[in-house]
Amino acid sequence: MICFNKNLANCARTIINTRSTTDEVKAASDIAQVENMLATIDQQLNAFGMIFPELYNSAIELDNQLRQDYKEIDALQVCANRLGSLLLSHNQTVNSSNDILHRLRMDVRGIFVATLLKHKGIERIDESLQQVTNPGE
């Protein structure tokens, strides 16, 4: 299984939360939007077993906007797919609540990658991914 490196995620989050440049402020705001969207989706799924169309459409709009703002999201997706991940590519149709959850999580990881690349935490996108044999590791 291909996963995002948790140590790098923590490093990116620290950079985003402690720097005050325009890029980091935007990244913090974008991540907050995604995390709020994920929490709202989770609440609807737990309460009703489905995502209502208005929320689903808002989630797709947010995902599309972030993928325009951060080219690293699609690049990370391509990299993960090359390594054998079953994650969705940008061109695939989003047709289930599970798909949009995966896409939004990938958006956060892509924002982390953009931050790490900018601050020289990584040199290449593939450095942010790791092979995990036991997902509980």
Helices and strands as residue ranges (DSSP letters): E 2-4, H 6-18, H 22-48, H 53-69, H 71-82, H 97-118, G 125-128, E 129-131
